[in-house]
Amino acid sequence: MFSGRLFRMTQGLMSRRWFSAEPGTPMYIRTQETPNPQSLKFLPGVRVLETAGSTLDFPTPSAAYCSPLAKLLFRVDGVKGVFFGQDFITITKEEDSEVEWKVIKPEVYATLMDFFASGLPIVNEDAKPHSDTEIHEDGDDTVAMIKELLDSRIRPTVQEDGGDIIFMGFEDGIVKLKMQGSCTSCPSSIVTLKNGVQNMLQFYIPEVIEVEQIFDEADKASDQVFKKLNDKLKGED
């Protein structure tokens, strides 16, 4: 049976910055480390997305067409990906970039400060947060149970670490999931899926045989990292 956190939380950096978004109104921005050293979680102290538990993933600059804020964040040198949660923003930097966090962080702070002071919408009206765990009355009972567990027991914990797990489908006993945000290229994601998510789903839902991670074109580089790690883990068994 799965118990405890899906990720091993690191006792890492927790830094703070005070900014004034407008005269007399200070803005308090915190940063928090994630299990992925290439991702950093920014907490601006204000609502980012209106819907509780919702997320938006921008793995590439072209995916940010619907978000004025994400577009600006991609202009920061070294930024590879942007991810929005209800009250946080996860920034993922390029793995091979020589730009360090000490250079990226001030630029992100300034971008957030200026944007929230502008009053512009964070996302356009046509941008829809993920609703992959929505349960339909005419849907399959097993799928409904999978979605319920993901939504109530798994996703909230993963979102605390600056990422998300998106339900992509269920076929022949295999649950297909996509990792987002800080989870995308995190070395512990394979372990999380197998030892955390898969074990929990199998415990409550006998129909679940395996959990499989799904990648899209933007995740090819991350796919190679996961394959190497998976081969290494198999060799140690």
Protein Blocks (a to p, Z undefined) as FASTA:
>chain_A
ZZdjfbdcdddddddddddfbghiacdddddddfblkbccddehiafblbghiacddfbf
klmmmpmklmmmmmpghiabdcddfkbccddddfklcbdfklmmmmmmmmmmmmmmnopa
fbdfklccdfklpccfkbcfklmmmmmmmmmmmmmmmmmnopacddfbdeehiacdddeh
jllmgcklmmmmmmmmmmmmmmmmmklmbdcddddfklmmmmmmmmmmmmmmmmmZZ
